[in-house]
Amino acid sequence: MIRRRLLLGLLASVALPAQAQTEDRRRFIARAFELRAEAQRRGDQPFGAVVVKDGKIVGEGVSAVLTRPDPTAHGEIEAIRDAALRLGTRDLSGAELYSSFRPCPMCEAAAAWAGIARMWYGEAIADGGAPRLSR
C-alpha cells in the first residue's frame, strides 16, 4: 500500500509539469496563429511566430515579405530579430521557436545560428526538433 501511494505521488508530480508544458505550448502556438492572422490583415503571407525563453515570449514576428518588401522577412526570422533586440543579444540559446507553419530552410538555419534549442509548429504543435543548418 505504501509503495502504491509513493508511486501515485511520483506519477502525479511528473504529470503536472507535462500538463503545464502542454498548456504553455498551446498558448504559444495560439499566439503564433494570432500573428499569422495579423500578417494576413496587413496583406502579407499567412505566417507568424514567437520565440520563447524561460517560459515567456521574448520575440514576435509576422511575415513582412510583401509589405516591407523584404524576401527574408519571414515570420520566424522577424521573431528571432525581435527576441535578439529585446534581449540585447544574438545568442538565444535555450529558447524555443513556435511557428504557425513548419519553418523553411532559411528560417531553420537562422534559428540554428541564433542557438534556438527546439522548434514547434502548426495546429498540432508538431515537434520540429533542434534546428539544423541543412536538411
PAROTI-701409 format. One record per residue (C-alpha): residue number from 1; residue in one letter; x, y, z. Coordinates in steps of 0.02 Angstrom, whole numbers. Each point is the difference from the previous one (the first is absolute). Layout:
BEGIN
   num   residu        u        v        w
   NUM        A        X        Y        Z
...
END
This chain:
BEGIN
   num   residu        u        v        w
     1        M        0        0        0
     2        I      140      122       43
     3        R       89      -42     -163
     4        R     -159       34      -97
     5        R      -23      170       85
     6        L      180       44      -35
     7        L      -18      -52     -181
     8        L     -162      100      -22
     9        G       82      151       81
    10        L      148      -15     -117
    11        L     -113      -16     -152
    12        A     -101      152       53
    13        S      157      104       20
    14        V       60      -51     -174
    15        A     -169       24      -85
    16        L      -27      177       64
    17        P      152       78      -83
    18        A      -38      -92     -163
    19        Q     -178       66        3
    20        A       63      176       37
    21        Q      123      -13     -145
    22        T     -140      -55     -116
    23        E     -108      148       54
    24        D      147      119      -25
    25        R       32      -72     -174
    26        R     -182       26      -45
    27        R        9      180       59
    28        F      161       33      -98
    29        I      -63      -80     -160
    30        A     -165       95       18
    31        R      100      162        5
    32        A       93      -52     -158
    33        F     -168      -26      -85
    34        E      -60      171       61
    35        L      155       75      -81
    36        R      -37     -100     -157
    37        A     -172       81       -7
    38        E       82      171       26
    39        A      114      -32     -149
    40        Q     -152      -41     -107
    41        R      -91      158       59
    42        R      152      100      -54
    43        G       -8      -80     -172
    44        D      149     -114       22
    45        Q       33     -186       -3
    46        P      -88     -101      137
    47        F      145      -36      119
    48        G       32       47      181
    49        A      123      -56      132
    50        V       58       28      178
    51        V      163      -32       91
    52        V      -19      -63      179
    53        K      134        0      133
    54        D      -22      -53      181
    55        G     -187      -20      -27
    56        K      -27      177      -67
    57        I      -23       70     -174
    58        V      155      104      -37
    59        G      -26       27     -186
    60        E     -144       10     -122
    61        G       -4        5     -189
    62        V     -123       17     -142
    63        S       43      -28     -181
    64        A       50      164      -84
    65        V       65      -73     -163
    66        L     -130       91     -105
    67        T      -37      155      102
    68        R      179       52       40
    69        P       52      -69     -136
    70        D      139     -113       61
    71        P       23     -181      -58
    72        T       80      -45      167
    73        A     -138       72      110
    74        H      -81     -167       39
    75        G      -98       -8      163
    76        E      130     -111       82
    77        I      145      113      -45
    78        E      -97      153       58
    79        A      -32      -88      167
    80        I      185      -43       17
    81        R       48      180      -41
    82        D     -125       66      127
    83        A       63     -118      136
    84        A      181       48      -32
    85        L      -44      185       11
    86        R     -104      -19      157
    87        L      131     -106       88
    88        G      147       99      -65
    89        T       90     -153      -65
    90        R       10     -107     -155
    91        D       21     -155      109
    92        L     -172      -75       29
    93        S       67     -163       72
    94        G     -134     -100       86
    95        A     -145       92      -82
    96        E     -137      -84      -99
    97        L      -81       55     -163
    98        Y     -188      -21      -24
    99        S      -62       25     -178
   100        S     -166       -9      -89
   101        F       80     -110     -133
   102        R      157     -107      -15
   103        P      148      119      -18
   104        C       82        5     -171
   105        P      187      -43      -17
   106        M       49      185       13
   107        C      -98       22      162
   108        E       64     -164       72
   109        A      179       54      -37
   110        A      -32      169       83
   111        A      -69      -90      152
   112        A      154     -111        6
   113        W      117      150      -14
   114        A      -94       87      142
   115        G       15     -153      112
   116        I     -185      -44        4
   117        A      -15     -167       91
   118        R     -163      -65      -74
   119        M     -133       41     -128
   120        W     -188      -31       15
   121        Y     -122       33     -141
   122        G     -177      -15      -66
   123        E     -169      -28       79
   124        A       55     -172       60
   125        I      152       80       84
   126        A      117     -118      -90
   127        D      173      -18       75
   128        G      122       59     -133
   129        G      148      -45      110
   130        A      159       99       13
   131        P       30      111     -151
   132        R      135      -52     -123
   133        L      102      100     -124
   134        S      -47     -117     -143
   135        R     -129     -134      -33
END
